[in-house]
Amino acid sequence: MGQQLQGWRSASAQRLWLSMLIDTMEEISRPERCDEPCDAQLLAALRAQLSRPALARVPYASAYSLRN
């Protein structure tokens, strides 16, 4: 976790991102991980990001930002 990909241009980068997402979801869903405390700053950052409005789909524009 904590890795960031710089480009979304290629199909291989998208597959890598999806693979990392699946690996992370499998890791955090393990029963022994449920008892671990979560970092309060990480949770606050996640809540802030999820509270932002969704971007409108614009032709030829990427929904991803390097600022994330």
C-alpha positions in Angstrom: 0.0 0.0 0.0 1.1 3.6 -0.3 2.3 3.2 -3.9 1.3 5.7 -6.5 1.3 5.2 -10.3 2.3 8.3 -12.3 0.6 7.5 -15.6 -2.7 6.1 -16.7 -1.9 6.0 -20.4 -1.3 2.3 -21.0 -3.4 -0.8 -20.5 -0.5 -2.4 -18.5 -0.6 0.5 -16.1 -4.3 0.1 -15.6 -3.9 -3.7 -15.1 -1.1 -3.0 -12.6 -3.3 -0.5 -10.7 -6.2 -3.0 -10.6 -3.9 -5.8 -9.5 -2.6 -3.6 -6.7 -6.2 -2.7 -5.7 -7.2 -6.3 -5.5 -4.1 -7.3 -3.5 -4.8 -4.5 -1.0 -8.5 -5.4 -0.7 -7.6 -9.1 -0.1 -4.9 -8.1 2.5 -7.2 -5.8 4.5 -10.1 -8.3 4.5 -8.1 -10.9 6.4 -9.7 -11.6 9.8 -6.6 -10.8 11.8 -6.4 -7.3 10.3 -9.8 -6.4 11.6 -8.4 -5.9 15.1 -5.7 -3.5 14.0 -6.3 0.1 14.8 -6.6 2.6 11.9 -4.5 5.7 11.6 -6.7 8.7 12.5 -5.0 11.0 9.9 -5.4 8.4 7.2 -9.1 8.0 8.0 -9.6 11.8 8.0 -7.8 12.1 4.6 -9.9 9.3 3.2 -13.2 10.9 4.4 -12.1 14.3 3.0 -11.4 12.7 -0.4 -14.7 10.7 -0.5 -16.7 13.8 0.5 -15.5 15.7 -2.6 -18.0 15.8 -5.5 -17.5 13.5 -8.4 -16.0 15.1 -11.5 -18.2 15.4 -14.5 -17.1 13.3 -17.4 -15.5 15.5 -20.1 -14.5 14.1 -23.4 -10.8 13.5 -23.8 -10.2 14.4 -20.1 -8.8 12.1 -17.5 -10.7 11.4 -14.3 -7.4 10.9 -12.5 -5.2 13.6 -11.1 -1.6 13.5 -10.1 -2.6 15.7 -7.1 -4.3 12.7 -5.4 
